[in-house]
Amino acid sequence: MVNRAGKIEVTRMLNYIIIRKAAQHNLKQIDLEIPRNQMVVVTGPSGSGKSSLAFDTLFAEGQRRYIECLSTYARQYVEQFEKPEVEVIEGISPAISIDQKSISPNPRSTVGTVTELFDFLRLLFARVGTPHCPQCDRPIQPQNKEQMVTRILTGLSGQKVRILSPVIRGRKGEYSRLFERLRKKGYLQVRVDEEWRRLEEDIYLAKTKKHNIEVLVDDVFSSGENYSRLVESIENALELSDGDLVVLDEHGGEHFFSLHFVCPFCEVNLPELEPRSFSFNSPYGACPACHGLGYKPEMDWKGELHLSEQLCDRCEGKRLRPESLAVKIEGLNIIDLSFFPISKLIKKIRALSFEGRQKIIASRIIEEILNRALIIEELGMGYLDLMRPTSTLSGGEARRIRLAAQVGSRLRGVLYVLDEPTIGLHQRDNEKLIRLLKFLRDQGNSIIVVEHDEQTIKAADFIIDLGPGAGERGGKLVAAGRLSEVLKAPHSLTTQYLLSIKKVSIPSRRRQPKGWLAILGAAEHNLKNIDVKIPLGVMTGVTGISGSGKSTLIYDILYKAMLNKLTPAKMKPGLHQDIVGSEKIDKVVAVDQRPIGRTPRSNPATYTGIFTPLRQLFALTPEARQRGYSPSRFSFNLPGGRCEECQGSGVKKIEMHFLPDVFVTCDRCHGSRYNKETLAIRYKGKSIAEFLNLTAEEAYHLLGAHPGLKRKLGLLKKVGLGYLRLGQPAPSLSGGEAQRIKLTKELSRKNTGKTLYLLDEPTTGLHFDDVQKLLQVLNALVDLGNTVVIIEHHPDIIKSCDYIIDLGPEGGDQGGYVVASGIPEEVAQVEKSFTGILLKKILNQQRMNNHGKGNN
């Protein structure tokens, strides 16, 4: 019998996610009760512990508990998570994360495959598509047994043929029972994966691999005398395989016959239509020449095989085999439809008309396609097409595509954990995204969003504010509750910015251009043959709706063309006529969000060049010189100084087969990565391992006497990364952190005052306060004479720019025009510019605030 206190506790678990003593990474033993089935925003300064709470604690534990419910067999195929450092978590649901890691870079992954829209199109074409002959383009119908016999007798007359029944095609399994049944029916031989086997022998197949199994039904001469025997063999083969048969001629040629489809004019047979017939990731649908990739493979100068930019000659980039492309609905094949922008695809699908039985079959599939496509359009991505490779999407697009897929799956009772879904989204479209998150919430799900966007924070049902600082100075619960409650927290940096106690001020004057860099006739992707002038020696913001052509203009055209002019690089820039004024630039630098390294051996110290002088410093200590230690002795990547037990990684992997691999701290070096002789050398009382464990801020104070190190560590502090540990593994860094580390590396190089810096949304992962710090760094670059061009949606960055180039007015086909250009005050007067409308609101607010202060 449960007492009243027990009932209350159960009720609390149904209504709250209860967390006690959360201490993952820098979290300081947090106790928290998060309301379930609400939209919860986790905010706070960069490095304050937001991801540690949302992803490394809540998501990891929700995922871990769900996976523990699976069988040990199933668990070996699923990525498993370690138990987070937390005393108690109750009331948690199975969790799904949509984080900063972009979707698979695999060229087989497309917008259509990720959202499952292409899967539903495949189903539609398999069920109601009309097959056409790939040679003469006539509609084709199924063939009967008499027609098959006639074709074999005339086409293979006088030959000894083998009649095979394809009972299994591309399916996984061992099939021991199937072999037993065939043996009992009197069959003697089978062809398994192109190899002939006798049924009397034991046939063992790998159950995890796909197999083709064909039964030898008869070995017979193709002649009129054997007509009856041929008819009987064909009937038996068709019965076994449910309508298909394969005939092998004397020369090894294969002839496929089916009760389903054949062209009577060209005698081309088509297999039965299945969804896999339209998949470019399946051998049954993929173009045999390019294996479904759409491009020709080629060898690079290293001798490695990769995809070229040349379309496959056979499928012309359509990825499917001719038989699949010949199946049409209202004159269009599946790839024709998939190349439509999603907004146009919606109109086309709505206009499709079917009759009778086909109408009943198609209606449910069409409903699913429209539901998912409309979500993508609602998220401001109607300009994308289903064939767009996911590797070409921006980080924001990739996250919203995954969000669309989740909304389309219509799950309930799930904990969704999202990392900055507003990235790459214009302020105009934020409202649509918030509406979608609330729709997910209303479906009975709990939504946890790590976010810095003011609009999203204010729309939350519950806010968790972490801080007060970053790294060791963060990890505390500063405020938690509804917006009205959080706004009363006096020590919250977030509150101070939400109430405009602190703010990023609009510059009192705009810097004047020192010249112009002109891009003429830009026409790549959706750009409408535009001419764009970029001012030199100032900070320029490139703005516009998602998909309006910003990245195409700045990265595909400007960056690649400038790189070709200034270096021996042979990039292929986007379509344009010319770039005028490039002689005033001597270097171009693109600071993007790609990882600084893909292995744990890469870290902020190695990437920024701090590690080499630090090792040299240790090698100059009296004890190191006495022992003859060189700087290489202090590298954890080289034999000599590193711990050989773990080869300098600090941990050892123990494979647990059905359980997740366990990483245990190396028992020889205790996670320090070095051997005891190396650790014995100390500088300022610390070993090299202890220095790598310091934050940039701590190291700055210890190494202040060394100008080179002090400058590099100071730059990390300047861009808001003082909380990062010098030895933090690169894969654990967010995209925003990686971009800012790259920025510090560029800042530490010798300045010529003629560098063109290109940045793509550098505010990713930045709190209001960190945006202020970033602006100081960017302004310092410009003050040295350099040119900074930023693709950005953040209002604080846009209003701080000296010049704005606004593309649009919409995304995709409706974008690619210059809607407005000039200083922010000029752009604010352009009524058809969405950025202009936003700027007008911001500038008017500033004037009102200044006027209010004047009256006081």
C-alpha positions in Angstrom: 0.0 0.0 0.0 1.4 3.4 -1.0 1.1 6.1 1.7 0.2 9.7 0.9 3.8 10.9 0.8 4.5 8.2 -1.7 1.6 9.3 -3.9 2.8 12.9 -3.8 6.3 11.8 -4.8 4.9 9.8 -7.8 2.8 12.8 -8.8 5.9 15.0 -8.7 7.7 12.6 -10.9 4.9 12.7 -13.4 5.0 16.5 -13.5 8.7 17.2 -13.0 12.1 16.0 -14.0 13.8 16.0 -10.6 17.6 16.5 -10.6 19.7 16.2 -7.4 23.5 16.9 -7.1 24.3 17.3 -10.9 28.1 17.6 -11.1 28.9 16.8 -14.7 31.9 18.8 -15.9 31.7 22.2 -14.2 28.2 21.9 -12.7 28.3 22.7 -9.0 26.1 20.0 -7.4 22.9 21.5 -8.9 19.5 20.6 -7.5 16.7 21.4 -9.9 13.0 20.5 -10.7 12.1 21.0 -14.4 8.4 20.9 -15.3 7.6 18.2 -17.8 5.6 18.8 -21.0 6.8 22.4 -21.1 9.2 24.4 -23.3 12.2 25.0 -21.1 15.1 27.3 -22.2 18.6 26.8 -20.7 20.6 30.0 -20.9 23.7 31.7 -19.5 27.2 32.8 -20.5 29.3 30.6 -22.9 31.0 27.9 -20.8 28.6 28.2 -17.9 27.5 24.6 -18.1 24.4 24.7 -20.3 25.4 21.8 -22.5 26.7 19.9 -19.5 23.2 20.1 -18.0 21.1 19.7 -21.1 23.1 17.2 -23.2 25.7 15.5 -21.0 23.2 15.0 -18.1 19.6 15.1 -19.2 19.9 13.7 -22.8 22.6 11.2 -21.9 20.6 9.8 -18.9 17.3 9.7 -20.9 19.1 7.9 -23.8 21.0 5.6 -21.5 17.9 4.4 -19.6 16.0 3.8 -22.8 18.9 1.7 -24.2 19.2 -0.3 -21.0 15.6 -1.6 -21.7 16.8 -3.2 -25.0 18.2 -6.7 -25.3 22.0 -7.2 -25.0 21.9 -8.2 -28.7 20.3 -5.0 -29.8 22.5 -2.9 -27.6 25.7 -3.8 -29.5 24.4 -1.9 -32.5 23.5 1.4 -30.6 25.9 4.1 -29.4 25.8 3.9 -25.6 26.3 6.6 -23.0 28.2 6.6 -19.7 26.2 7.4 -16.6 26.4 11.2 -16.0 27.8 12.5 -12.7 24.5 13.1 -10.9 23.1 11.6 -7.7 19.4 11.4 -8.7 17.4 12.0 -11.9 13.7 11.1 -11.7 10.8 11.6 -14.1 13.0 11.5 -17.2 11.7 10.3 -20.6 13.5 8.6 -23.5 15.5 11.5 -25.1 16.3 12.7 -28.6 18.9 15.4 -29.2 19.2 17.9 -32.1 22.6 19.4 -31.4 25.5 21.3 -33.1 26.9 18.2 -34.8 25.8 18.6 -38.4 24.1 15.8 -40.2 26.1 13.0 -41.8 28.7 14.3 -44.4 28.0 11.1 -46.4 27.1 12.1 -50.0 24.3 9.6 -49.9 22.5 11.6 -47.2 20.1 14.2 -48.6 17.3 16.4 -47.4 14.9 13.8 -48.7 16.4 10.9 -46.9 16.8 12.7 -43.5 13.2 14.0 -43.5 11.9 10.7 -44.9 10.1 12.6 -47.6 12.0 10.7 -50.3 10.9 7.4 -48.6 7.3 8.4 -49.0 7.8 9.4 -52.6 9.4 6.0 -53.2 6.3 4.3 -51.7 4.1 6.5 -53.9 5.9 5.6 -57.1 6.0 1.9 -56.2 2.3 1.8 -55.6 0.7 4.1 -58.2 3.6 4.9 -60.6 3.1 4.0 -64.3 6.1 2.0 -65.7 7.5 3.0 -69.1 10.0 1.3 -71.3 13.4 2.9 -70.6 14.2 2.5 -74.3 11.0 3.6 -76.2 9.2 5.4 -73.3 5.9 3.5 -74.0 3.8 2.5 -71.0 4.3 -1.2 -70.2 2.1 -4.0 -68.8 2.8 -7.3 -67.0 3.5 -10.4 -69.2 1.9 -13.9 -69.0 3.4 -17.4 -68.9 2.7 -18.1 -72.6 4.6 -15.0 -73.6 7.5 -16.1 -71.5 7.7 -19.5 -73.1 7.4 -18.0 -76.6 10.3 -15.6 -75.9 12.5 -18.4 -74.5 11.8 -20.7 -77.5 12.5 -18.0 -80.1 15.2 -16.0 -78.4 17.2 -19.0 -77.0 16.3 -21.7 -79.6 18.6 -24.7 -79.6 20.4 -23.7 -76.4 20.6 -25.6 -73.2 19.1 -23.2 -70.6 18.9 -23.3 -66.8 15.6 -22.2 -65.3 16.1 -20.5 -61.9 13.6 -19.2 -59.4 14.9 -16.1 -57.4 13.3 -16.9 -54.0 15.4 -14.4 -52.0 16.7 -11.0 -53.3 18.9 -8.8 -51.2 17.5 -9.9 -47.8 19.4 -10.6 -44.6 19.2 -14.0 -42.8 20.6 -17.6 -42.5 17.7 -19.3 -44.4 18.4 -22.8 -43.0 14.7 -23.6 -42.9 14.3 -22.4 -46.6 17.1 -24.8 -47.7 15.4 -27.6 -45.7 12.0 -27.0 -47.4 13.6 -26.9 -50.9 15.5 -30.1 -50.2 12.2 -31.8 -49.1 10.6 -30.7 -52.4 13.3 -32.5 -54.4 15.4 -29.6 -55.6 19.1 -30.3 -55.8 21.0 -27.1 -56.4 20.8 -23.4 -55.5 22.8 -20.4 -56.6 23.7 -18.4 -53.4 25.3 -14.9 -54.0 26.5 -16.0 -57.5 28.0 -19.3 -56.2 26.5 -22.7 -57.0 25.8 -24.9 -53.9 24.3 -28.4 -53.5 21.4 -28.6 -51.2 22.6 -31.9 -49.7 25.5 -30.0 -48.1 25.3 -27.8 -45.0 25.0 -24.1 -46.2 25.8 -21.5 -43.6 25.1 -17.9 -44.3 26.0 -14.7 -42.3 22.6 -13.5 -40.9 23.8 -9.9 -40.8 24.6 -9.8 -44.6 22.2 -9.5 -47.5 21.9 -12.5 -49.8 20.5 -13.5 -53.2 19.2 -17.1 -53.4 18.0 -18.7 -56.7 16.8 -22.3 -57.0 17.7 -24.4 -60.0 14.3 -25.6 -61.2 15.4 -27.3 -64.5 18.2 -27.8 -67.0 16.5 -28.1 -70.4 17.1 -27.6 -74.2 15.0 -24.7 -75.6 13.1 -26.5 -78.4 9.5 -27.2 -79.5 9.9 -30.9 -78.4 10.4 -29.7 -74.8 7.4 -27.3 -74.8 5.4 -29.1 -72.1 8.5 -29.5 -69.9 9.4 -25.9 -70.4 5.9 -24.7 -69.4 5.9 -26.9 -66.3 9.4 -25.6 -65.2 8.4 -22.0 -65.7 5.2 -22.5 -63.7 7.2 -24.1 -60.8 9.8 -21.3 -60.9 7.1 -18.6 -60.9 5.2 -20.2 -58.1 8.3 -20.5 -55.9 9.4 -16.9 -56.4 5.9 -15.3 -56.5 6.1 -14.3 -60.2 9.8 -13.9 -61.2 12.3 -16.2 -63.0 15.8 -16.0 -64.3 17.0 -18.0 -67.4 20.7 -18.7 -67.9 21.8 -19.3 -71.5 24.8 -21.3 -72.7 27.1 -18.3 -72.8 26.4 -17.2 -69.2 23.9 -14.5 -70.1 21.0 -13.9 -67.7 17.4 -13.2 -68.9 14.9 -11.9 -66.4 11.2 -12.7 -66.8 8.3 -11.5 -64.6 4.6 -11.8 -64.4 4.7 -8.1 -63.7 6.2 -5.8 -66.4 7.7 -6.1 -69.9 7.8 -3.9 -73.1 6.5 -6.0 -76.0 8.3 -3.7 -78.6 11.8 -3.7 -77.1 11.4 -6.9 -75.0 12.8 -5.1 -72.0 11.7 -6.7 -68.7 11.2 -4.6 -65.5 11.2 -6.2 -62.1 8.2 -5.8 -59.8 8.0 -2.2 -58.5 9.1 -2.0 -54.8 10.1 1.1 -52.8 13.8 -0.1 -53.0 13.6 0.1 -56.8 13.7 3.9 -56.3 16.4 4.1 -53.7 19.8 5.3 -54.8 21.2 3.7 -51.7 20.1 0.2 -52.8 21.7 -1.9 -55.6 18.1 -2.5 -56.8 17.6 1.2 -57.6 21.0 2.8 -57.8 22.6 3.7 -61.2 25.1 0.8 -61.8 27.7 3.2 -63.2 28.0 5.6 -60.3 26.4 3.4 -57.6 23.8 6.0 -56.8 26.2 8.9 -56.1 25.4 10.9 -59.3 29.0 11.9 -60.0 32.1 10.3 -61.5 34.7 9.0 -59.1 38.3 10.1 -59.7 41.7 9.7 -58.2 43.3 12.8 -56.5 47.0 13.6 -56.4 47.4 11.4 -53.3 46.0 8.4 -55.1 42.8 8.5 -53.1 39.4 7.9 -54.7 36.8 10.7 -54.3 33.8 12.2 -56.1 34.6 14.6 -59.0 32.4 17.5 -60.0 31.5 15.8 -63.3 28.0 14.2 -63.5 27.7 10.5 -64.2 27.4 10.0 -68.0 24.8 7.2 -67.6 22.3 8.8 -65.1 23.3 12.5 -65.6 23.3 13.0 -61.9 19.9 11.5 -61.3 21.4 8.6 -59.3 18.9 5.9 -60.3 19.0 3.1 -62.9 17.1 3.7 -66.2 14.3 1.3 -65.3 13.5 3.3 -62.1 13.6 6.6 -63.9 11.1 5.3 -66.4 8.4 5.0 -63.8 6.3 8.2 -64.0 3.3 9.9 -62.4 1.7 12.5 -64.7 4.8 12.6 -66.9 7.3 13.1 -64.1 9.7 10.6 -62.5 10.7 10.5 -58.9 13.9 12.6 -59.4 12.1 15.2 -61.4 9.8 15.8 -58.4 12.7 15.6 -55.9 14.6 18.5 -57.7 11.6 20.8 -57.2 12.0 23.3 -54.3 9.9 22.0 -51.5 7.4 25.0 -51.9 6.9 24.0 -55.5 6.7 20.3 -54.6 3.8 21.0 -52.2 1.8 22.6 -55.0 2.6 19.8 -57.5 1.7 17.0 -55.0 -1.6 18.8 -54.2 -2.4 18.9 -57.9 -2.0 15.2 -58.5 -5.1 13.3 -59.5 -5.9 9.6 -59.3 -8.9 7.4 -59.9 -10.5 4.4 -58.2 -8.2 2.0 -56.3 -5.2 4.2 -57.0 -6.9 7.2 -55.4 -7.5 5.2 -52.2 -3.8 4.0 -52.1 -2.3 7.4 -52.9 -4.4 9.5 -50.5 -2.7 8.3 -47.3 0.8 8.6 -48.8 0.2 12.1 -50.2 -1.1 13.2 -46.7 2.2 12.1 -45.1 4.3 13.9 -47.8 2.3 17.1 -47.4 2.5 17.1 -43.6 6.3 16.8 -43.6 6.8 19.2 -46.5 4.6 21.9 -44.9 6.7 21.7 -41.7 9.9 22.4 -43.7 8.2 25.3 -45.4 7.0 26.6 -42.1 10.6 26.5 -40.8 11.6 28.9 -43.6 13.3 26.2 -45.8 10.9 25.9 -48.7 13.7 26.8 -51.0 15.5 23.5 -50.4 15.0 20.5 -52.7 15.0 16.8 -51.6 18.2 16.0 -53.6 20.2 18.6 -51.8 23.2 16.8 -50.0 23.1 17.4 -46.3 26.8 18.0 -46.3 26.1 21.3 -48.1 23.6 22.6 -45.5 24.6 25.2 -43.0 24.6 24.3 -39.3 21.2 26.0 -38.7 19.6 24.4 -41.8 20.8 21.0 -40.7 19.4 21.4 -37.2 16.0 22.6 -38.5 15.8 19.7 -41.1 16.3 17.3 -38.2 13.7 19.1 -36.2 11.3 18.8 -39.2 12.0 15.1 -39.3 11.2 14.8 -35.6 7.9 16.8 -35.8 7.0 14.6 -38.8 7.5 11.4 -36.7 4.7 12.6 -34.3 6.2 10.9 -31.2 4.7 11.6 -27.8 6.2 11.4 -24.3 9.7 12.2 -25.5 12.3 14.6 -24.1 13.6 16.7 -26.9 17.0 18.5 -26.3 17.8 21.1 -28.8 21.0 23.2 -29.2 20.4 26.8 -30.5 17.7 26.0 -33.2 17.5 29.7 -34.2 21.0 29.7 -35.6 21.0 30.7 -39.3 17.4 31.9 -39.0 16.4 35.5 -39.7 14.5 37.2 -36.9 11.4 37.2 -39.1 11.3 33.4 -39.0 11.9 33.0 -35.3 8.2 33.2 -34.5 7.5 30.2 -36.8 10.2 28.1 -35.1 8.8 29.0 -31.6 5.3 28.0 -32.9 6.7 24.6 -34.0 8.5 24.0 -30.7 5.2 24.7 -28.9 3.4 22.4 -31.2 5.9 19.6 -30.2 5.2 20.5 -26.5 1.4 20.3 -27.0 1.8 16.8 -28.5 2.8 15.7 -25.0 6.6 16.2 -25.2 9.1 17.9 -22.9 11.3 20.5 -24.8 14.7 21.6 -23.5 16.3 24.3 -25.6 19.8 25.7 -25.1 19.4 29.2 -26.4 20.7 32.8 -26.3 18.0 34.3 -28.6 16.0 36.9 -26.7 12.7 36.1 -28.5 13.0 32.4 -27.7 13.9 33.0 -24.0 10.9 35.3 -23.6 8.6 32.6 -25.2 9.7 29.9 -22.8 7.4 28.4 -20.2 10.3 27.9 -17.8 13.9 29.4 -17.9 17.0 27.9 -16.3 19.8 30.5 -16.1 23.3 29.1 -15.3 26.5 31.1 -14.4 27.4 33.5 -13.1 30.6 33.2 -15.2 32.3 30.6 -17.4 34.3 27.5 -16.6 35.2 27.2 -13.0 33.3 30.4 -12.3 30.2 28.9 -13.8 28.1 25.8 -13.2 25.8 27.4 -10.6 22.1 27.8 -10.8 21.6 31.6 -11.0 17.9 31.6 -11.6 15.1 29.2 -12.5 11.4 29.8 -13.1 9.0 31.7 -15.3 10.2 34.8 -17.1 8.7 37.1 -14.5 10.6 35.2 -11.7 13.9 35.2 -13.6 13.7 38.9 -14.3 13.8 39.4 -10.5 17.2 37.7 -10.2 19.7 40.6 -9.5 22.9 38.6 -10.2 21.8 37.2 -13.5 23.7 38.5 -16.6 20.8 37.3 -18.7 18.3 39.4 -16.7 20.5 42.5 -17.0 20.5 42.2 -20.8 16.8 41.3 -21.0 16.0 44.4 -18.9 18.5 46.5 -21.0 20.4 47.4 -17.8 23.4 46.1 -19.9 23.3 46.3 -23.7 25.4 46.4 -26.8 25.4 50.1 -27.8 25.0 51.3 -31.3 28.3 52.9 -32.5 28.3 56.7 -32.3 29.8 56.9 -35.8 30.1 54.6 -38.8 33.6 54.1 -40.3 34.2 55.3 -43.8 35.3 52.9 -46.6 38.9 53.0 -47.8 37.9 51.6 -51.2 35.6 49.0 -52.7 35.8 45.3 -53.6 33.2 44.6 -56.3 31.7 41.2 -57.3 30.2 41.5 -60.8 27.6 39.2 -62.3 27.2 36.8 -59.4 24.9 34.1 -60.7 25.7 30.9 -58.8 22.7 28.9 -57.4 19.9 31.4 -56.9 21.9 34.6 -57.3 20.2 36.7 -60.0 23.3 38.0 -61.9 23.9 40.7 -59.2 26.7 43.2 -58.8 27.7 43.6 -55.1 30.1 46.2 -53.7 31.9 45.4 -50.4 33.5 48.4 -48.7 37.2 47.9 -47.6 38.6 48.8 -44.2 35.2 48.5 -42.4 32.9 45.8 -40.9 30.2 44.7 -43.3 27.2 42.5 -42.3 25.7 40.3 -45.0 22.1 39.6 -44.0 18.9 38.1 -45.4 16.4 35.3 -45.0 17.7 31.8 -44.7 18.4 30.6 -48.3 18.7 34.1 -49.8 22.2 33.5 -51.2 24.5 34.8 -48.5 26.9 31.8 -48.2 26.8 31.4 -52.0 28.0 35.0 -52.5 30.6 35.1 -49.7 32.0 31.6 -49.7 31.3 29.9 -53.0 32.2 33.0 -55.1 34.2 35.6 -53.1 36.3 33.3 -50.9 37.2 30.8 -53.7 37.9 33.5 -56.3 40.1 35.5 -53.9 42.0 32.4 -52.8 42.7 31.6 -56.5 44.0 35.2 -57.0 46.2 35.4 -53.9 47.5 31.8 -53.6 48.4 28.8 -55.9 45.0 27.2 -55.0 42.8 25.9 -57.8 39.3 26.2 -56.3 36.2 26.3 -58.5 34.4 29.5 -57.6 30.7 30.0 -58.2 29.5 31.5 -61.4 30.4 35.2 -61.7 31.9 37.6 -64.3 34.7 39.3 -62.3 36.0 40.6 -59.0 37.3 44.2 -59.2 39.5 45.8 -56.5 41.2 42.6 -55.3 44.7 44.2 -55.6 43.9 46.1 -52.3 43.8 42.7 -50.4 46.9 40.6 -49.7 45.3 37.8 -47.7 41.8 36.2 -47.4 40.8 34.2 -44.3 37.6 32.2 -43.8 36.8 31.6 -40.2 34.2 28.8 -40.2 32.7 26.4 -37.6 34.3 23.2 -38.7 36.2 21.3 -35.9 39.8 22.3 -35.2 40.7 18.6 -35.1 38.9 15.3 -35.2 40.9 13.4 -32.5 41.3 14.0 -28.8 45.0 14.6 -29.4 44.1 18.0 -30.9 43.2 20.7 -28.4 43.2 24.5 -28.0 46.9 24.5 -26.9 48.1 22.6 -30.0 45.9 24.5 -32.5 46.6 28.0 -31.3 50.4 27.4 -31.1 50.6 27.7 -27.3 51.8 24.1 -26.8 55.1 24.5 -28.6 56.5 27.5 -26.6 55.1 25.9 -23.5 57.2 22.7 -24.2 60.2 24.9 -25.0 59.7 26.6 -21.6 59.8 23.3 -19.8 62.9 22.2 -21.8 64.7 25.3 -20.6 64.2 24.5 -16.9 67.5 23.6 -15.1 66.4 20.1 -14.3 65.3 19.4 -17.9 68.6 20.8 -19.3 70.6 18.6 -16.8 68.7 15.5 -18.0 69.1 16.5 -21.7 65.4 16.8 -22.3 64.4 18.6 -25.6 60.9 20.1 -26.2 59.8 16.9 -27.9 60.1 15.2 -24.5 57.0 17.1 -23.4 54.8 16.0 -26.2 52.1 13.4 -25.4 52.2 12.4 -29.1 55.8 11.2 -29.3 57.6 8.3 -27.6 60.1 9.3 -25.0 58.1 11.6 -22.7 54.6 10.1 -23.1 53.2 7.2 -21.1 53.7 4.2 -23.3 51.0 2.1 -21.5 48.2 4.4 -23.0 50.5 6.0 -25.8 49.8 9.4 -24.4 46.0 9.3 -24.5 45.5 9.1 -20.7 42.8 6.4 -21.0 42.6 2.8 -22.1 39.7 1.3 -24.0 38.2 -1.9 -22.7 35.9 -3.6 -25.2 32.8 -5.0 -23.4 31.1 -6.5 -26.5 27.4 -6.4 -25.6 27.9 -3.4 -23.2 29.4 0.0 -24.1 33.2 0.1 -24.4 34.6 1.3 -21.2 37.3 3.9 -21.1 39.3 3.6 -17.9 42.0 6.0 -16.7 45.4 4.6 -17.4 46.7 3.0 -14.2 50.3 3.8 -15.0 50.0 7.6 -15.6 46.7 8.1 -13.9 45.3 10.1 -16.9 48.2 12.6 -17.0 49.4 11.2 -20.5 53.1 11.4 -19.5 55.6 9.1 -17.8 56.8 9.9 -14.3 60.3 11.1 -15.5 58.6 13.8 -17.6 56.2 14.8 -14.8 59.1 15.3 -12.5 60.1 18.4 -14.4 58.2 21.4 -13.0 57.8 25.0 -13.9 56.3 27.3 -11.3 55.5 24.3 -9.2 53.4 22.6 -12.0 54.1 19.7 -14.3 53.3 19.9 -18.1 50.2 17.8 -17.5 49.0 20.2 -14.8 49.5 23.2 -17.2 47.3 21.4 -19.9 44.6 21.1 -17.2 44.6 24.9 -16.6 42.0 27.2 -18.1 43.3 29.9 -20.4 42.5 32.4 -17.7 44.6 30.6 -15.1 47.5 30.0 -17.5 47.4 33.7 -18.4 48.2 34.8 -14.9 50.9 32.1 -14.5 52.7 32.8 -17.8 52.3 36.6 -17.9 56.1 37.0 -18.0 56.3 35.4 -21.5 55.0 37.9 -24.1 54.2 35.4 -26.8 52.3 33.1 -24.5 50.6 36.0 -22.7 49.4 37.4 -26.0 47.9 34.1 -27.3 46.2 33.4 -23.9 45.0 37.0 -23.7 43.3 36.5 -27.2 41.5 33.4 -25.9 40.2 35.5 -23.0 39.2 38.4 -25.4 37.0 36.2 -27.5 35.3 34.8 -24.3 37.1 31.5 -24.1 39.0 32.1 -20.9 37.1 29.2 -19.4 38.5 26.6 -21.8 41.1 24.1 -20.6 44.3 24.2 -22.7 44.2 20.4 -23.1 40.5 20.1 -23.8 40.0 17.5 -26.6 38.9 19.1 -29.9 35.9 16.8 -30.5 34.3 18.1 -27.3 34.3 21.8 -28.5 31.1 23.3 -30.0 31.1 24.9 -33.5 31.0 28.4 -32.0 34.0 27.6 -29.7 36.0 26.1 -32.6 35.3 29.2 -34.7 36.5 31.6 -32.0 39.7 29.5 -31.5 40.4 29.9 -35.2 39.8 33.6 -34.8 42.4 33.8 -32.0 44.9 32.0 -34.2 44.3 34.5 -37.0 44.6 37.4 -34.6 48.0 36.1 -33.3 49.5 36.2 -36.8 51.4 39.2 -38.2 49.0 41.9 -39.3 49.4 43.6 -42.7 46.3 45.7 -42.5 45.1 44.3 -45.9 43.5 41.1 -44.8 39.9 40.1 -45.8 38.2 38.2 -42.9 35.1 36.2 -43.8 33.0 34.9 -40.8 29.8 32.8 -40.9 27.6 33.5 -37.9 30.3 34.0 -35.3 27.7 34.6 -32.6 26.8 30.9 -32.5 26.8 29.7 -28.9 27.4 33.3 -27.6 25.5 34.9 -24.7 24.6 38.6 -24.9 27.7 39.4 -22.8 30.0 37.4 -25.1 28.7 39.1 -28.2 30.0 42.3 -26.7 33.4 40.7 -26.3 33.4 39.4 -29.9 32.5 42.8 -31.2 35.5 44.3 -29.4 37.8 41.7 -31.2 36.2 42.3 -34.6 36.5 46.1 -34.2 40.2 45.7 -33.2 40.7 43.9 -36.5 39.1 46.7 -38.5 41.0 49.4 -36.6 44.2 47.8 -37.9 43.0 48.5 -41.5 41.5 45.0 -42.3 38.2 44.3 -43.9 35.7 42.1 -41.9 32.6 40.6 -43.7 30.1 38.7 -41.5 27.2 36.6 -42.4 24.9 37.2 -39.5 21.3 37.4 -38.1 22.1 38.6 -34.6 20.6 42.1 -34.1 23.5 43.3 -31.9 26.0 42.5 -34.6 23.9 43.9 -37.5 23.3 47.2 -35.7 27.1 47.5 -35.0 28.2 47.0 -38.6 29.5 50.0 -40.6 27.7 48.7 -43.8 24.9 46.2 -44.6 24.3 44.1 -47.7 20.8 42.6 -47.4 19.9 39.8 -49.8 16.5 38.4 -50.5 13.7 39.2 -50.4 12.9 35.5 -49.7 14.9 32.2 -49.9 15.5 29.9 -52.9 14.1 31.0 -56.2 12.5 34.1 -54.7 15.9 35.2 -53.2 19.3 36.1 -54.8 18.6 39.9 -55.2 20.2 42.8 -53.4 17.3 44.2 -51.5 19.2 46.9 -49.7 22.7 48.1 -49.1 24.3 51.0 -47.1 24.9 52.0 -43.5 22.3 50.5 -41.1 20.4 53.8 -40.9 19.9 53.8 -44.7 18.9 50.1 -44.8 16.3 50.8 -42.0 14.4 53.1 -44.5 13.9 50.2 -47.0 10.4 48.9 -46.4 10.7 45.8 -48.5 13.8 44.6 -46.5 13.0 42.4 -43.5 16.5 43.3 -42.1 15.5 47.0 -42.6 12.3 46.5 -40.6 14.3 44.9 -37.8 16.9 47.7 -37.8 14.2 50.4 -37.8 12.7 48.9 -34.7 16.1 48.7 -33.0 17.2 52.2 -33.9 13.9 53.7 -32.9 14.2 51.9 -29.5 17.7 53.4 -29.0 16.4 56.9 -29.8 13.6 56.5 -27.3 16.0 55.3 -24.6 18.4 58.2 -25.3 15.5 60.6 -25.3 14.3 59.2 -21.9 17.8 59.7 -20.4 17.9 63.2 -21.7 14.6 64.1 -20.0 15.8 62.6 -16.8 
